Amino acid sequence: MSPSKRTIALVGNTGFSLYHFRRHLVRGLLERGHSLVAIFQDEGGFAERFREMGVTPHCIRIDHKGMNPVADAHMAWTLWRLYRRLRPDVAHHFTIKPVLYGSMAAKLARVPVVANTITGLGYAFEQDNALQKVVRVLYRLALHGPPRVIFQNRDDMRLFVQRGLARPDQSRVILGSGVDTLALSPAPRPHARRRVIFIGRMLWSKGVREFVEAAQSVKLSHPEVKFTMVGGYSGGGSASNPQAVPRQWIDQAVASGAVEWLGAMEHDQLMDLLDACDVCVLPSYREGLPMTLIEAAAKGKALIAADVPGCREAVRHGENGFLVPPRDAKALTDCLHGLLDDPGLVAAMGSASRRLAVETFDARAIIEQTLAVYGLRKS
């Protein structure tokens, strides 16, 4: 494909995820003169934000929290009709349902280039059950043939290839969405009060329980340390996501005095809050590549994460942070004690995080790697 102006469709389950996690890619493609279409379910007025950027939004219905075959079939049919009408040169899908059903629709509509980013495997891959078997079949159907598959970490790519869900020749690793390391940089940190932050949705699989238990233990000897959780409530106990933490449990954790929970937060506010933190913790059970950690790295923070796929890409154990066994609150507690007792180590690891972000996760490099998947080059 030549580097002349092309129409590229970016498809995600929600406007929030597409805007917040792909905005650097959007800006990079627009700067290169390409015409962009964003397709998503708009749950927060993001259509107008995309219009302001110069992107044409198309809002469709995506049942991204359920497993309703009728709703999923309707989504695939809607995407097929859109692709037939818009005739994009590239269709790039993010998150599970757009990848599964968007790929099928794009192949049927004969879109020249179909790209899929596997952003994470989700709870459907955590156990060997009927749901996982269905998802595997759908992945084989979606990724069969010409689609190009982008993985955000090496572990996920290895798993897909080993299980026959993707071929080695159609797969490559691109480490996340990238961060603008020029705009996102460390700020002076007055050490009047120490703070540890967790950023993620309120899901058990994000390690919420382990973070709270570690906070309770650490505050016994370090009562001055503030433990902050930032992330949206996911409807605890819902059938759509059994990993959702019940609201009552969160309220009890806050009432115990171990943590504070600030809920969802605008990105600019979150970056300001990161500036006031010493350590960023993500004890997640599995990730694609957590934006939480690479933004904290760009901000020059020491990191602690579970030793699981995705997190391993952002944390170099002993250099910019520590990896601890998943589901192990005691190991997380011991690690926090070690860092909080050594401010010099926190500073050194923060500097190492900043170097890693600039060298590995800068958005400009990520965009060029994505263009190569599309078969485009910088014009």
Secondary structure, 3 states (H helix, E strand, C coil): CCCCCCEEEEEEEEHHHHHHHHHHHHHHHHHCCCEEEEEEECCCCHHHHHHHHCCEEEECCCCCCCCCHHHHHHHHHHHHHHHHHHCCCEEEEECHHHHHHHHHHHHHCCCCEEEEEECCCCHHHCCCCHHHHHHHHHHHHHHCCCCEEEECCHHHHHHHHHCCCCCHHHEEECCCCCECCCCCCCCCCCCCCCEEEEECCCEHHHCHHHHHHHHHHHHHHCCCCEEEEECCCCCCCCCCCCCECCHHHHHHHHHCCCCEECCCCCHHHHHHHHHCCCEEEECCCCCCCCHHHHHHHHCCCEEEEECCCCHHHHCCECCCEEEECCCCHHHHHHHHHHHHCCHHHHHHHHHHHHHHHHHHCEHHHHHHHHHHHHCCCCC
